[in-house]
């Protein structure tokens, strides 16, 4: 049996009363089918959004007609081919593709190797002019480096600028374990100082000297069982270009002068040799289902470039697109704080009412809603809420983005009610010491919404 609006409000009020007095919460719930507000509680109060910021970034990008264009990485050459030699330069032009991986790298190398030259008698340039040299977002925590969730931003990124390090112990006590690193590249080195099944070797560790931008991966300590971790490398653009040169060499293409960085200026001697594309939906699904920070920032920058028409952009141009949509929806951007696209920064401040208005806007545009809804995590099934709401009416009926940071826990998205209506909601818990308690509260609110 469904719950009426009065019962819904009474029940949510009673759930709020169970929260610790030192914490805060803001809630907004809108009935998209009936086009009426169902419930509010401090819905205009500013709060740090954490990764629910990714909703604004994705919806703002999709508000543009070109927002769902594929992400592109291109290879060009300038010069003339004489015999087996390119008398000129090769350019790899970055388009902020955050999903560029071994498939893309091998594709570009293969396409270049099909050209009628074996020697590049010039330079191989990485064109990263789409942005400046700032590779971290405003307000990001420096001591999160080298964690994979805080990436180095660059228009050229390979494997998200990260590697996966796996350590497999030997069956023989005291022997060194096997260390496997993916993707393969000579850009990094590995120092294996660990021992298998030897407690006296000390605590197990995988690290690099990130304070000095070292890419020597050091494995040390006692290895009792298979261990695996992801870590970022410094820097993304160099990791990309070094590996690209290496893959060209493996295919018999010799770059006599290595690589450098410069912007491509297209003229009569310029020829496109290859283009690798990643669909927008693939990037968006990683942003929302897996809460990928790199993908969100890449989308923000790409959106800024599309909107401004500039060759070089920063977060400012991308955020301006979000602010323009805020104005269209009746919100004054000056009353909020937006500094990045992922919510990794603690400087962001939004409100539940703002989040719900963005969700309403997306719902009312079929083109936007179809792509957004497909990319959102489904309760009890996938993404960051695959282990939540696995029972009750909320199971499979909530499509929402999570947001979690020190002291912050949020959930915003869509819920399908018992009466068949679609609801847009935002729940922003702040000053949270127990994330489990906040998640339980949000799950219970979603169960109430789905029973409406």
N, C-alpha and C positions, 0 to 999 in steps of 0.2 A: 504494500500500500504506500502510495506517495505521501509526502509530507506537505502541508500547506505552508504559505509564506510566513504566517505568524509562528508556526511551530519551528520552521527553519531558523528564524531569527532568535527565538527563545533558546533553541538548542545550541546555536553557535555562541550566544551570550554565555551560556553555562560552561561551554568549553573554554572560553576566554578566561573565565573565573578560576579555572584550574591552573593557569600559567603562573609562574613565579612572579611575585610582585615587582621584583627588580628588572624584569624583562618587559618589552613592549611589543605590540603587534598592530599592524594596520591591515584591513581587509576591505576589498571591494568585490561585489558579485553583481553581474549584469545578465539579465535574461535576453539573449540575442534573438530568440524567436518571438517573444512577446514585446521586445524593445522597451524594457523597463528595468530600473535598478531594483535588485532583490534585497541587497543587504550591504550596509557600509559600517565600518568601525574605524575611525581615525584614518579614513581613506585618503585624505589630503596631507597627512603627516609625512614629512620627508624621511626617507630611510635609505640605507646603503643596499643596493640591489644585488650585489655579487653577480653571479652569472645570469640572472634574469635580465641583465643589461643586454644580453645577446638577442633577446626578443626585439628590442628597439632597433638594434643594428640590422637584423635580418629583415624586419618589416620595412624599415626605411629604405633599404637597398631594393626591395621588391616594389616599392612605390614608384620606382623609375621604370620606364618601358624597357630599358636595356639592362635592368638590374639582374636579370637571370641569364645573361650572356655567359658563355663558358669562359673559364680562366685560360689564358693563352701564354705559352712560352715559345718564342720564335728563334730561329737561327737564320742569320743573313750573312752574305759575304760581299765585300767591296773590293773590286780589283779585276784583274784579268787572269785567265788560266793559260799558262804556257807549258806545253808538255804535261808533265805530271805535277806541276807546281802552281799553287795559287799565289800570284804576285799581288798580294793584298792582305786584307784582314778578315777574320771571321768574328761575328758578333752573336752572342746569346742574349736575347732581349727578355728581361724578366717582366712578368705580368702579375706577380704576387700570388702565384698558384701554390696554395698550402698543401695540396695533395700530390704534388710532383714527387715521384718515387722512382724505383728501378725501371719500371715500365717506361716512364717518360725519358729517363736518362738513356736507356738502351735504344729507344726509338730515335732520339735525336742523333745519337752516335751512328746508328745504322743509316739514317738518311744522309748524313754528311759523308759517310764512307761510300755511298753510291754515286757521289759526284766524281767527275773525271780529274781528280788530283789526289796525290798521296802526300804532298808536302805543303805546309802553310808557311810561306816565306814572308811572314808578317807577324802580327799579334793575334791572339785569340782574346777578344774582349768580352767581359761580362757587362751588360748594360743594366745597371741598377739605378738609373736616373729617375725612376718612378718615385723615389723618396730620398730624403736626406740620410745622413749617416747615423741618425738616432735609431737604435735598434731595440730600445725598451719603451714601454708605454709610460705615461705620466702617472706617478704614484705607485709603480710596481716595486715590489720589495727586492732589493739587491741581493739579500741573503737567501732568496729562493733559488738562485743560480747554484749548481747547474741542473736543477730539476727540469724534467721534460715538459712540465705544464707551464713553465715560463720560458718561452722561446725567444730566440734572436730574430727580429723582424728583418726581412729583406725581400725585394722583388724577385730574387732568385733564391729559392729554398729547395733543398733536396732532402727527402725523408724527414721533413719538418725540422731540419737542422739537428736531428737527434740520431743516436745509435742505440740499439738494444744489445746489452752485454749479458751473456749467459755463461755461467760457470758450472761445470759438471765435475764432481769429485771423482777421483780414481778409486777403484776398489781396494787399492793397496794403501794402507795407512802410511802417511809421510811423503807420498808422491805429490807432485804438482797436479792441480786439477786442469781440465781442459777449459780454455777460454774461447768462446765463440762471439764474434761481434758482427752485427748486421746493421746496415748494408756494408758490403765490402768496399774498402777504399784504402789507399796508402796515405790518406790525409791525416789519419790518427795512428798512434802507436800503442802497443799494449805491453805493460810491465807486469808479469805474473810472479808475484811474491807470496802467493797463497800455498797452503799445504792441505792435503786431503785428510780428514778425520784425525786431526792433530790438535787437541784443545790448547796445548801450550803455544800454538802459533798465534793465539789471541783472537780478538773479535773480527769477524769477517767484514770486509769493506770493499766497495767498488767506488772509486773516486777519480777526480782529476784536479790539478791545481788551477781551479778556475779564477782565483785571485790574480794569477799571472797569465791568464788566457792560454794555459797549456792544454794540448790535446793528447797528452800521454795518459792513457787509461791505466790506473794502478789498481790491481787486484791483490788484496792481502788478507792474512788471517786464516782462520780455520774454516774449511768447507766440509760440512757434514752431509748436505744434500744439494740438489740442483738449485741454484739461485739465479735470478734474472732481474735486471733493472734497465730503465731507459734513462739516458742523460743527454743533455744538449752539448754541442760542440761549439767552439768559437772559431770562425764566425760562419754564419750560414752561407754567405755569398762565396767565401773561399772554399768551403766544403763542396759547394756545387761545382765551381769552376775547376778545382783540382781534380775532382772525380770525372768531370767531363773530359778533361785533357787525357786522363788515364784511360777512359773508355775509347777515346779516339785512337790512342796508341795501340790498344789491343786489337783494333780493326785496321791497323796499318796506316793510320793517318798521323804524320809527324808534325807537331807544332814546334818549329825551331826556336821560337822566342817565348814559349810558355804563355801565361795569361796575365792580363791586367784588367783594369776597369775603365770604361769610357762609354759615352753615349753614342749610339748610332745616329748618323745624319744621312738620311736616305737621299741618294742622288742617282744619276744615270748609270753609275757603276755598281749600284746596289741590287742584289738579287736575293729574294727569300729562298732559303734552302729547305726549311722544315718548319712545321708548326705542330705543337702538341697541345691538346685541349683537354681540360677537365670539366665535366658538366657542373653547372651551378648546384644541382640537387645533391650531388655528392659532397660538395663543400658545405652546404646548408645542413645536411643530415649530421655531419660531424660536429657542426657548431651546436646544434640543439640536442640531438640524441646523446652525444658523447661529451658535450660541453667543452669543445676544443677551443682553447684561447687563441692559438695561432690562426685558425681558420676565421675566427671572428674579427681579429685585427686585420687580416688580409682582406676580408670583405669590406671592412670599413675604409681602408686605403683605396681599394679598387673603386668603391662607390664614389669616393672623393674625386678620383681621377675622371670618372665618367661625368660627374656633375660639373666639375670646374673646367674641364678641357685642358688642364695644366699638364705639362710633362712631369713636373715634380710636385708631389703632394705630401701632406702630413695628416695626422689624425684630425686636424682642424677642418680640412675640407670634407672629410667623411662625416664628422659630427654636425657640420652645417646642414647636411641633407636630413639628418635626424631632427635637427631644430626646425627646419622648414616644415616638416611633417607635424611637429608639435604645434606650430603656429596654426596650421590648417585645421587641427583638431581642437583649437581654442585654448591652448596652453601657452603661457609665456615662458620661453626657455630661460629667461633670467631668474626665474623662481626655482630652478633646478640646477644641478651640477652634473655635467657630462664631460668626461676626460678621456675615455677609451671606448673600445667597442666590445670588449669581452667581460667587463666587470671585475677584472683582476685588480684594478686600482680601488683603494679605499676612499678615493676622493669623490666618487660618483654618489649622487643623491637623487633619488626618484620618489614617486609615491605610488601606492596601489591604484589610485584613480588614473594616473597617467598610463600605467601598464595596461589597465583594462581598456582605456580608450584606444590604445594601439591595437589591442586584440580585437576590439569592435571594428576598427577600420579594416583590419585584415579580413575579418569574417565577411564583411560587406562587399569585398572585391573577390569574385570567384577565382580569378587568376592568381592572386596573392594567397588566398586561403588554401587552395589545393596544394601549393608547394610548401607552405608553412606547416600545414596540418600533417602532411606526409613526413616532414622532418622532425616533428616533435616526438619525444618519448611517450610510449603508451604504458599506462599503469599495469604493473605486474608482468609486463611482456618484454620491454626492451629499454635501451638507453639508461639514463640515470635514475629512472623509477621502476626498473625491471624487478626489483626486490621489494617494492612497496605496493600496498593496496592489492595484495594477491587474493583477497577474499572479499565477499560482500558485493554490493552493487557497484562500488567504485572500480572493481576489477575490470580492466579493458575499456573503461568508460571515461578515463581522464587522460588527456593529452597535454602535457605541461612541461615547462622548463624549471629546473631546480636552480637554486643559488645558494652556495655555501662558502662561508669565509669565517675567519675567527670572529665569534660573537654574532654572526649573521646566518640566518637560514630563511630561504624564501621559496615560494612555489607559485607559478603563474601560468595560466593556459586556459584550456577548455574542458568542460565537463558535460556529459550527456545525462540529463535528468530523467527520472522515471516517466515523466509525462511526455517525453520525446523532445523536449526543448534543449537547445544548446545554450550553455552558460559560459561567460567569460569571467575569470576570477583572478585575483592576485592576493596572496597572503605573504606578508613580510614581517617575519619575526626578527627582532633586534635585541641586542644585549643578552644573547643566548649563551649560557654556560653548558647546557646539555643539548647537543644537536639531536640526539635520539628523541628527547621530549618534544622538541619543535617539530620534528618530522611526524611523530605520532599525532600531535595536534593537527597538523596539516592534513594528514591522512583521514582523521576523523571528520574534519570540516568537509573534505571532498566526499566522504560517505554521506554526509548530510545533504550535500548538493545533488549527488546522484540519486538520492531518494526523494527529491523534491517532485 
